[in-house]
Amino acid sequence: MRAAVRIHAPHHGDGSLAVLRRQMLEIARELHSRGWVANHDGNVTVRLPGDRLLATPTALSKRVLLDADLIVLDGADRVVQGGRRPFSELKLHRAIFAARPDIQAVVHCHSPCATGLSVAGVAVEPRMLGEACVSLGAEVPLLPYGFSNGPEQVAALAKAALDFDAVTLENHGVLAWGVDLEQAFLRAELVEHLASIQLAAIQAGRVRTVPAPDLERYLQARTRAGLGPEARRKLAK
């Protein structure tokens, strides 16, 4: 039986960089072991002080990723630590970080069920489960297809990041973000879990969502838990 991933991210000072590197390796390998990435798919980033990012590199399977393969990028996305090249979708991650100062980590993967729905042009539906509405809100947006890292997709993602914590991209996969690596990973995990339930419901006949009055109660619970745009607005006052 595979051990559960347990990621506790510390404060992101230079003294914690070694811990963050270890956590990133755990996440990357878990993405591969679950079949959410193949070949050189997927990427993970963590915000560091000074507009730097700790990131997985391009052109390397998450299965064989080592600590020496991780890279640190400066604010212009130049490699300042590590010998490998950055992945091509950094603008997507940067768009999320720019839109959400509270966010510290981003996970991108091609988990099969959620990605399959995106290929079919179908959004993942969190309103099937009350608990999912607390964690993710009432919607996981499906963003229209755009060439990877293209300006239209970057702009759409920056806008979505203001109100949501995960999206699917048509013909591209899942992006999820959080205040630390664990939360970003768990949100990607929940999106894939919901997609598998949704596909089963479609096969069984239809997808039903929780009643509207109960949905509102779940969303209020989300705000009380300090999650979502309403909670952030209250905190900013």
Backbone as a ProteinNet text record, in pm:
[ID]
protein_1_A
[PRIMARY]
MRAAVRIHAPHHGDGSLAVLRRQMLEIARELHSRGWVANHDGNVTVRLPGDRLLATPTALSKRVLLDADLIVLDGADRVVQGGRRPFSELKLHRAIFAARPDIQAVVHCHSPCATGLSVAGVAVEPRMLGEACVSLGAEVPLLPYGFSNGPEQVAALAKAALDFDAVTLENHGVLAWGVDLEQAFLRAELVEHLASIQLAAIQAGRVRTVPAPDLERYLQARTRAGLGPEARRKLAK
[TERTIARY]
85.5	0	88.3	56.4	135.7	112.3	220.3	208.3	142.3	62.1	-6.9	91.6	68.9	150.7	109.1	206.3	177.7	276.9	232.1	321.4	286.7	382.1	364.2	467.2	423.6	517.1	549.1	677.1	716.3	711	750	765.6	874	861.3	944.1	1069.9	1137.3	1266.7	1374.3	1494	1601.7	1632.3	1611.7	1640.3	1549.3	1434.5	1340.6	1352	1444	1450.3	1474.8	1559.4	1586.4	1459.8	1379	1253.2	1157.9	1148.1	1061	1104.8	1233.7	1284.8	1243	1254.7	1214.6	1065.1	986.9	842.4	804.7	873.7	845.4	875.7	982.6	1014.9	905.7	854.9	747.8	623.8	588	470.7	492.1	608.1	635	626.5	684.3	681.2	540.5	464.2	326	242.1	265.6	194.2	219.3	343.5	375.3	315.9	329.5	282.4	131.7	59.1	-85.8	-130.3	-37.3	-72.1	-128.8	-96.9	-147.5	-54.1	66	160	227	273.1	349.1	456.1	556.2	664.3	720.8	717.5	770.7	659.2	536.2	419.2	428.4	348	322.9	435.3	401	501.4	451.3	545.6	516.3	606	547.5	626.6	591	687.6	666.9	726.1	652.6	701.6	809.1	917.5	1026.1	1039.9	1112.8	1133.2	1200.1	1173.7	1238	1183.5	1057.4	993.4	1059.5	1131.4	1191	1091.2	1118.6	1038.6	1130.2	1088.7	1145.2	1057.1	1116.2	1035.6	1094.2	1005.6	1049.5	1096.4	1192.2	1245.2	1167.6	1200.5	1143.8	1224.7	1166.2	1236.1	1291.1	1214	1256	1133.2	1126.8	1014	1011.8	891.2	876.2	917	920.4	958	1103.5	1190.2	1335	1389.2	1302.3	1344.4	1425.6	1539.3	1626.1	1637.3	1686.4	1701.8	1788.2	1893.8	1984.4	1917.2	1802.2	1731.7	1641.1	1604.8	1517.4	1591.1	1516.3	1578.3	1514.3	1592.5	1542.7	1551.7	1441.4	1432.4	1422.2	1481.6	1465.6	1336.9	1313.5	1189.1	1171.9	1281	1275	1275.9	1257.1	1253	1385	1493.8	1626.7	1669.2	1733.8	1779.6	1897.7	1882.1	1990.2	2044.9	1980	2029.1	1981.7	2073.2	2041.1	2084.7	2105.1	2160.4	2061.5	1934.5	1836.3	1756	1676.1	1601.9	1461.7	1404.1	1267.9	1165.1	1047.6	941.8	876.8	805.2	756.5	631.5	566.2	437.2	449.4	566.5	588.4	494	453.6	363.9	231.2	185.4	61.5	78	188.5	214.6	232.7	306	327.9	196.8	105.4	-24.3	-100.8	-94.2	-162.5	-97.5	34.1	103.5	78.2	73.5	50.7	-90.2	-187.4	-326.5	-355.7	-280.9	-312	-189	-168.6	-53.4	-53.2	-171.4	-178.8	-131	-117.8	-84.4	67.2	110.9	253.5	294.9	199.5	235.9	132.4	180.3	93.7	132	29.5	48.9	-27.3	39.3	-25.8	-5.7	-114.5	-105	-209.7	-198.4	-292.7	-366.5	-422.7	-496.1	-606.9	-621.2	-699.3	-846.9	-915.6	-1060	-1090.3	-1023.9	-1046.7	-1000.2	-887.6	-838	-929.4	-980.3	-1074.4	-1199	-1251.6	-1367	-1331.1	-1210.8	-1170.9	-1162.5	-1117.3	-1110.6	-1251.2	-1346.6	-1486.1	-1557.1	-1489.2	-1550.5	-1647	-1625.1	-1714.9	-1640.1	-1698.3	-1636.3	-1656.5	-1560.8	-1576.2	-1678.1	-1766.2	-1880.5	-1864.6	-1820.4	-1806.1	-1938.3	-2046.9	-2174.6	-2238.9	-2174.8	-2223.9	-2210.8	-2108.4	-2077.1	-2063.4	-2130.9	-2122.6	-1981.7	-1907.9	-1771.6	-1682.8	-1705.2	-1625.7	-1653.5	-1777.9	-1812.7	-1741.1	-1723.4	-1648.6	-1502.5	-1446.8	-1304.7	-1275.3	-1362.7	-1333.7	-1432.9	-1543.7	-1647.6	-1745.4	-1832.1	-1940.3	-1899.2	-1776.3	-1737.1	-1587.9	-1553.8	-1416.6	-1422.2	-1385.6	-1405.6	-1327.7	-1388.2	-1320.3	-1282.6	-1153.9	-1109.6	-1098.6	-1139	-1137	-996.6	-991.9	-863	-784.1	-658.6	-566.4	-430.7	-351.5	-217.8	-143.9	-78.6	-14.3	75.2	48.3	127	97	-5.7	-40.6	-106.2	-109.7	-161.9	-308.1	-390.1	-531.9	-548.6	-474.4	-485.5	-430.2	-320.9	-262.9	-361.3	-424.2	-519.6	-641.2	-691.7	-808.2	-775.6	-656.7	-617.1	-597.8	-538.8	-519.6	-653.8	-753.5	-886.8	-951.8	-941.5	-1002.8	-939	-809	-738.1	-788.3	-848.4	-898.6	-1010.8	-1091.7	-1211.5	-1211.5	-1116.9	-1119.7	-984.9	-983.8	-860.9	-813.8	-886.9	-847.8	-927.1	-868.1	-937.1	-897	-977.3	-930.9	-917.6	-825.3	-797.9	-836.8	-915.5	-957	-835	-838.3	-731.2	-594.8	-596.8	-468.5	-454.9	-556.7	-543.6	-585.7	-525.5	-566.5	-458.3	-499.8	-412.7	-479	-404	-456.1	-349.2	-393.1	-298.1	-341.5	-244.4	-275.2	-174.1	-199.9	-110.7	17.7	19.9	141.1	129.5	233	235.6	126.1	102.3	0.4	-136.9	-172.1	-304.5	-319.3	-216.4	-223.7	-240.9	-165.9	-177.3	-315.1	-364.7	-494	-607	-594.3	-697.1	-693.8	-574.2	-565.2	-622.3	-595.1	-647.4	-799.9	-857.3	-1002.3	-1066.4	-1006.6	-1060.3	-1066.4	-961.1	-960.9	-1061.8	-1074.3	-1172.1	-1313.8	-1344.3	-1475.9	-1501.3	-1400	-1416.8	-1448.9	-1385.6	-1414.4	-1556.8	-1604.4	-1742.7	-1838.9	-1805	-1890.4	-1905.2	-1796.5	-1803.2	-1888	-1874.4	-1956.7	-2104.1	-2134.3	-2273.4	-2331.5	-2249.6	-2294.6	-2328	-2243	-2267.5	-2392.1	-2417.4	-2533.9	-2663.9	-2655.2	-2777.8	-2769.7	-2733.4	-2723.9	-2649.3	-2604.6	-2534.6	-2634.2	-2650.2	-2737.4	-2651.6	-2690	-2616.7	-2696.9	-2631.6	-2700.5	-2804.5	-2912.5	-3015.2	-2957.1	-3013.8	-2963.3	-2953.4	-3055	-3041	-2923.3	-2900.8	-2788	-2655.3	-2654	-2532.6	-2491.8	-2588	-2557	-2498.6	-2549	-2495.2	-2351.4	-2323.6	-2186.8	-2092.2	-2139.4	-2055	-2031.7	-2130.7	-2109.6	-2006.2	-2011.4	-1911.1	-1772.4	-1765.1	-1637.6	-1580.2	-1664.9	-1619.2	-1574.3	-1652.3	-1614.4	-1481	-1449.9	-1322.3	-1205.5	-1235.1	-1129.7	-1092.2	-1182.8	-1155.2	-1241.5	-1188.8	-1267.5	-1257.5	-1309.3	-1295.7	-1366.9	-1480.7	-1551.6	-1468.2	-1405.3	-1319.3	-1200.4	-1144	-1028.9	-1071	-1190.5	-1239.2	-1261.1	-1316.8	-1337.3	-1204.1	-1106.1	-975.5	-907.1	-934.5	-870.2	-927.4	-1047.2	-1112.5	-1042.9
-119.7	0	123.7	218.6	340.3	430	482.3	572.8	702.5	759	883.6	998.8	1089.7	1210.5	1303	1354.3	1448.1	1561.5	1673.1	1785.9	1899.2	1937.8	2055.2	2158.6	2264.2	2365.5	2464.5	2492.1	2592.2	2730.7	2831.7	2964.3	2957.6	3042.2	3027.5	3112.6	3117	3182.1	3090	3144.3	3063.9	2942.1	2952.9	2840.5	2722.6	2743.3	2634.3	2578.3	2628.6	2587.1	2437.2	2381.8	2238.1	2156.9	2204.2	2135.5	2144.1	2261.5	2279	2191.9	2179	2093.6	1948.6	1903.1	1765.4	1745.7	1843.2	1834	1833.7	1916	1920.3	1786.7	1722.6	1590.4	1489.6	1494.9	1403.8	1424.3	1549.5	1580.4	1530.8	1560.2	1521.7	1370.5	1297	1151.1	1096.6	1161.4	1119.1	1142.7	1253.1	1278.2	1165.7	1120.6	1011.8	879.7	848.5	718	704.2	814.4	809.8	809.1	823.5	826.1	958.4	1065	1198	1271.2	1218.5	1271.8	1154	1176.6	1076.9	1150.4	1073.2	1134	1252.8	1372.7	1490.8	1583.1	1531.6	1613.5	1674.2	1779.8	1835.6	1924.1	2009.7	2095.3	2145.1	2179.6	2225.2	2344.7	2448	2565	2606.7	2670.8	2730.9	2871.2	2965.3	3103.5	3113.9	3183.6	3210.8	3361.9	3406	3550.6	3613	3742	3813	3778.9	3735.9	3702.2	3583.2	3502.8	3382	3267.5	3163.3	3040.9	2920.1	2824.3	2690.2	2609.7	2537	2472.1	2338.5	2251.4	2132	2174.9	2104	2145.2	2081.2	2122.6	2060.1	1936.8	1855	1744	1639.5	1612.9	1509.9	1448.6	1316.7	1248	1272.9	1291.5	1306.7	1178.9	1068.4	940.4	938.8	1008.2	1001.7	1134.1	1226.5	1359.1	1348.8	1418.5	1423.5	1567.2	1582.2	1715.9	1804.6	1747.4	1825.6	1873.5	1815.2	1854	1975.6	2005.8	2119.9	2249.9	2350.5	2477.3	2592.7	2698.8	2823.5	2929.8	3002.6	3104.7	3243	3341.9	3477.9	3538.5	3667.4	3730.1	3737	3723.4	3722.5	3580.1	3482.3	3339.8	3288.7	3348.9	3296.9	3200.4	3092.5	2993.1	3050	3057.1	3107.8	2997.7	2883	2769.3	2642.2	2550.5	2427.4	2434.5	2317	2311.8	2277.2	2260.6	2222.3	2343.3	2320.3	2429.2	2441.7	2562.7	2581.1	2529.6	2492.6	2446	2564	2534	2639.4	2710.3	2657.7	2711.9	2800.8	2857.8	2939.6	3059	3112.5	3228.2	3195.8	3071	3031.2	3037.4	2984.8	2988.3	3131.7	3210.5	3349.8	3427.8	3396.7	3465.4	3439.1	3317.2	3281.8	3353.8	3349.3	3415.5	3565.9	3626.5	3770.8	3807.9	3722.2	3750.7	3726.7	3634.1	3590.9	3598	3709.6	3720.9	3616.7	3559.9	3460.4	3323.4	3302.4	3170.9	3151.4	3032.1	3002	2884.5	2805	2686.3	2658.5	2606.8	2571.7	2432.6	2352	2217.5	2206.6	2158.9	2132.6	1986.3	1918.9	1777.8	1744.6	1624.2	1574.3	1453.8	1467.1	1355.8	1311.5	1180.3	1131.7	1169.5	1157.9	1183.7	1331	1417.7	1561.4	1608.8	1558.1	1596.3	1542.6	1420.4	1365.2	1450.3	1496.8	1586.4	1715.9	1766.6	1891	1871.1	1755.3	1724.8	1719.6	1672.1	1666.2	1800.4	1900.7	2031.2	2036.1	1952	1942.5	1986.9	2076.8	2124.1	2022.6	2012.8	1931.9	2001	1923.4	1975.2	1952.2	2053.2	2033.3	2028.8	2079	2085.4	1948.4	1844.1	1708.8	1674.2	1730.2	1695.5	1822.8	1826.5	1943.8	1972.8	1866.7	1886.7	1950.3	1913	1969.8	2117.5	2158.7	2301	2381.4	2322.8	2390	2406.1	2303.5	2305.4	2387.4	2378	2438.4	2545.1	2560.4	2651.1	2581.6	2658.5	2602.8	2574.3	2608	2592.6	2566.2	2474.9	2459.3	2497.2	2619	2664.6	2580.9	2563.4	2506	2622.4	2649.9	2762.4	2719.2	2805.1	2769.2	2733.9	2651.1	2611	2733.4	2730.8	2831	2766.1	2812.4	2757.2	2770.5	2663.3	2659.3	2780.7	2851	2967.6	3089	3079.3	3191.8	3303.5	3424.6	3539.8	3526.1	3464.3	3448.1	3356.9	3246.5	3152.9	3213.3	3285.9	3351.7	3452.3	3532.5	3632.8	3567.2	3460.4	3390.7	3328.9	3274.8	3212.7	3317.3	3429.9	3537	3583.8	3594.7	3636.7	3529.9	3403.1	3294	3279.4	3303	3284.5	3378.5	3490.4	3584.8	3525.7	3438.1	3387.4	3238	3164.6	3019.1	2964.9	2838.7	2775.9	2660	2632.4	2528	2548.2	2510	2514.4	2391.6	2362.4	2274.1	2356.8	2315.5	2384	2290.3	2338.6	2252.7	2192.9	2060	1986.7	2007.3	2029.5	2057.6	1997.3	1997.9	1935.8	2024.5	2001.1	2063.4	2156.9	2271.4	2361.5	2388	2371.1	2397	2470	2554.5	2635.2	2643.3	2678.2	2683.3	2763.1	2774.9	2851.7	2775.4	2648.1	2568.3	2451.7	2370.9	2259.9	2157.1	2129.8	2030.1	2075	2198.9	2245.1	2244.4	2286.6	2283.7	2140.7	2048.3	1908.1	1852	1879.9	1826.2	1881.1	2004.6	2059.9	1991.3	1963.9	1887.7	1746.8	1688.6	1555.9	1557.4	1659.8	1667.4	1688	1767.6	1786.6	1652.4	1573.9	1443.7	1348.2	1350.7	1265.8	1300.3	1429.7	1472.2	1430.3	1442.4	1404.4	1256.3	1172.4	1028.6	1000.2	1069.2	1053.6	1101.5	1213.3	1269.8	1173.1	1112.2	1016.5	895	849.8	737.8	775.3	899	944.4	954.3	1001.4	1009	869.3	773.3	636	578.4	618.4	567.4	635.6	747.3	811.3	961.8	1029.9	1175.6	1225.6	1349.5	1415	1503.4	1479.1	1563	1641.8	1765	1850.5	1868.5	1917.1	1938.8	2049.8	2049.6	2154.1	2293	2391.1	2528.7	2582.9	2562.5	2614.3	2552.9	2423.6	2358.9	2405.2	2429.6	2481.6	2612.3	2698.6	2825.9	2805.7	2708.2	2679.5	2628.6	2545.3	2496.3	2611.5	2701.5	2814.2	2908.9	2921.5	3000.1	2933.3	2801	2727.9	2747.6	2754.7	2780	2914.8	3015.7	3148.6	3148.8	3082.6	3076.1	3006	2912.4	2840.6	2922.6	3044.7	3130.8	3101.4	3035.2	2996.5	3077	3099.8	3163.5	3314.6	3375.6	3521.5	3602.8	3554.4	3630.1	3639.6	3530.1	3530.8	3623.9	3624.9	3712.4	3859	3888.1	4026.3	4071.4	3983.1	4017.8	4041.2	3958.6	3970.7	4100.5	4146.2	4267.8	4394.7	4387.1	4506.7	4553.1
0	0	0	-87.3	-97.6	22.7	77.4	191.2	146.4	233	200.9	196.2	103.2	97.5	210.6	281.6	389.7	378.3	330.5	304.8	399.3	480.8	567.1	526.1	462.2	414.5	525.2	547.2	645.4	583.9	660.6	602.8	496.2	393.8	276.7	281.2	390.8	397.5	343.1	323.7	268	354.4	484.9	572.4	549.5	487.3	463.9	323.6	242.9	103.6	90.7	175.4	168.2	194.9	289.2	319.3	200.4	141.6	25.8	-91.1	-109.7	-218.2	-194.7	-72.3	-40.9	-64.3	-23.9	-42.9	-190.5	-269.2	-411.9	-477.1	-437.3	-491.2	-455.2	-333.7	-292.6	-378.5	-400.9	-483.4	-625.7	-683.1	-821.7	-839	-747.3	-758.6	-737.9	-649.9	-629.3	-755.1	-822.5	-947.8	-1047.9	-1055.5	-1148.6	-1103.3	-974.4	-925.9	-938.4	-933.2	-948.1	-1094.4	-1186	-1326.6	-1371.9	-1300.9	-1335.9	-1431.6	-1450.3	-1548.7	-1617.5	-1737.6	-1812.5	-1892	-1933	-2009.9	-1930.3	-1986.1	-1916.4	-1869	-1862.6	-1828.8	-1689.6	-1670.1	-1537.8	-1488.3	-1393.8	-1332	-1197.6	-1111.2	-975.5	-946.2	-884.3	-845.5	-703.7	-638.3	-506.7	-510	-455	-446.9	-339.3	-372.5	-278.9	-262.2	-159.7	-143.3	-266	-286	-394.7	-531.6	-540.1	-667.7	-735.2	-657.7	-713.6	-706.8	-784.3	-781.6	-770.3	-689.3	-692.7	-785.4	-880.8	-984.1	-1026.4	-1072.4	-1143.5	-1282.5	-1341.3	-1471.8	-1587.2	-1706.5	-1824.6	-1863.7	-1950.5	-2017	-1920.3	-1813.9	-1719.6	-1654.8	-1653.8	-1592.1	-1442.3	-1389.4	-1244.7	-1171.4	-1241.1	-1180.4	-1136.6	-1208.8	-1181.4	-1127.6	-1095.6	-1050.4	-921.2	-917.2	-800.1	-751	-629	-571.3	-660.3	-716.7	-801	-928.8	-964.5	-1086.6	-1067	-943.2	-917.1	-946.7	-988.8	-1026.7	-949.8	-930.6	-874.1	-982.8	-1001	-1104.7	-1040.9	-1104.9	-1056.1	-1111.7	-1085.6	-1127.9	-1278.3	-1353	-1499.1	-1553.4	-1465	-1499.7	-1556.4	-1511.5	-1543.5	-1433.6	-1472.5	-1375.9	-1298.5	-1165.2	-1080.8	-990.2	-992	-915.7	-984.6	-1010.1	-1079.5	-1224.5	-1282.5	-1417.5	-1526.6	-1492.2	-1594.3	-1642.1	-1748	-1810.7	-1750	-1747.9	-1698.2	-1797.9	-1748.4	-1837	-1908.4	-2016	-2105.5	-2055.4	-1950.9	-1906.3	-1782.9	-1763.5	-1645.1	-1638.7	-1753.7	-1752.3	-1685.8	-1697.3	-1631.7	-1480.6	-1430.6	-1287.2	-1239.2	-1315.4	-1276.8	-1272.2	-1364	-1365.6	-1237.1	-1188.4	-1063.6	-945.7	-938	-827.2	-827.4	-947	-954.9	-910.3	-944.2	-909.3	-762.4	-699.8	-564.4	-474.2	-404.7	-315	-203.9	-170.7	-65	-109.5	-237.8	-291.1	-292.9	-250.5	-244.3	-331.6	-382.8	-459.7	-567.3	-680.6	-793.7	-843.4	-871.6	-926.1	-1057.6	-1160.2	-1289.4	-1325.5	-1364.8	-1401.5	-1506.6	-1561.2	-1661.7	-1604.7	-1486.4	-1426.3	-1521.6	-1545.7	-1659.9	-1660.3	-1547.7	-1548.5	-1571.7	-1496.1	-1513	-1650	-1696.1	-1828.2	-1937.5	-1918.5	-2015.2	-2028.3	-1915	-1920.3	-1993.6	-1970.7	-2037.8	-2188.5	-2232.3	-2375.4	-2435.6	-2355.2	-2400.3	-2387.2	-2329.8	-2311.1	-2195.3	-2093.9	-1978.4	-1853.1	-1776.8	-1653.1	-1541.4	-1451.9	-1330.7	-1240.2	-1179.9	-1104.2	-954.1	-877.1	-732.6	-657.3	-715.8	-644.7	-624.4	-671.5	-643.7	-496.4	-430.6	-292	-209.4	-95.9	-10.4	36	72.3	121.8	15.5	-108.1	-217.2	-233.9	-209.2	-218.8	-110.9	6.3	111.9	70.3	10.5	-25.6	-150.3	-252.1	-381.7	-424.7	-352.7	-397.6	-490	-551.8	-632.9	-776.2	-813	-953.5	-964.5	-1052.5	-1100.9	-1248.4	-1283.7	-1421	-1522.8	-1638.1	-1753.4	-1844.4	-1855.6	-1937.2	-2083	-2175.2	-2317.3	-2364.4	-2467.4	-2522.9	-2570.3	-2541.1	-2593.6	-2606.8	-2701.6	-2716.6	-2584.3	-2543.7	-2412.6	-2390.5	-2280.2	-2242.8	-2329.7	-2414.6	-2500.4	-2421.5	-2475.5	-2400.2	-2361.2	-2448	-2413.8	-2293.4	-2292.1	-2180.7	-2051.9	-2061.9	-1944.5	-1885.8	-1971.8	-1924.7	-1861.1	-1922.5	-1866.8	-1731.8	-1719.1	-1592.9	-1484.1	-1517.2	-1418.5	-1364.4	-1451.9	-1409	-1321.9	-1362.2	-1285.5	-1148.2	-1140	-1013.2	-904.8	-942.9	-844.4	-759.9	-819.3	-751.7	-726.8	-785.9	-776.1	-731.5	-689.4	-639.3	-726	-832.4	-927	-1054.2	-1166	-1294.4	-1374.3	-1476.8	-1582.4	-1709.2	-1794.2	-1919.8	-2033.1	-2127.2	-2237.9	-2307.7	-2324.2	-2391.8	-2326.1	-2193.8	-2129.2	-1988.9	-1908.6	-1777.7	-1663.4	-1547.8	-1421.1	-1371.4	-1321.6	-1246.1	-1112.4	-1003.9	-870	-791	-698.6	-622.5	-476.5	-390.3	-248.5	-170.5	-39.7	46.9	76.8	42.8	53.5	-43.2	-51.6	-145.8	-117.7	9.8	41.5	-6.2	20.5	-20	-172	-243.6	-389.6	-440.2	-383.5	-424.5	-391.3	-270.9	-230.5	-316.7	-360.6	-448.9	-585	-637.6	-762.3	-742.9	-627.8	-595.8	-592.5	-530.9	-519.6	-656.7	-742.1	-876.7	-950.5	-941.6	-1008.5	-945.3	-814.2	-745.1	-788.9	-795.2	-840.5	-984.5	-1068.3	-1209.1	-1222.8	-1140.1	-1146.9	-1100.4	-997.3	-951.5	-1059.5	-1121.8	-1226.1	-1343.8	-1384.4	-1493.8	-1456.3	-1331.1	-1285.4	-1284	-1241.4	-1238.7	-1379.5	-1472.8	-1612.1	-1664.7	-1632.7	-1676	-1610.3	-1485	-1412.6	-1454.6	-1522.1	-1567.8	-1576	-1466.2	-1469.1	-1346	-1355.5	-1245.5	-1171.5	-1043.3	-960.5	-862.5	-837	-744.2	-615.8	-511.9	-384.8	-402.3	-324.5	-336.7	-312	-378.2	-371.2	-228.9	-141.5	-4.4	70.2	48.4	114.6	54.7	-75.5	-138.8	-72.9	-47.8	16.3	155.4	227.4	361.1	352.5	253.4	235.6	198.8	116.4	77.9	195.4	282.2	403.6	493.6	501	578.5	518.5	387.2	319.3	362.2	365.2	406.1	551.7	639	781.3	800.8	711.4	719.9	665.8	620.9	569.5	425.4	352.5	214.6	118	-1.7	-105.7	-106.6	-213.7	-230	-123.3	-74.6	29.4	155.8	193.6	312.7	294	174.3	148.5	153.8	101.7	106.3	249.8	332.6	472.3	543.3	510.1	572.5	532.9	410.8	360	419.1	475.3	531.2	659.6
[MASK]
+++++++++++++++++++++++++++++++++++++++++++++++++++++++++++++++++++++++++++++++++++++++++++++++++++++++++++++++++++++++++++++++++++++++++++++++++++++++++++++++++++++++++++++++++++++++++++++++++++++++++++++++++++++++++++++++++++++++++++++

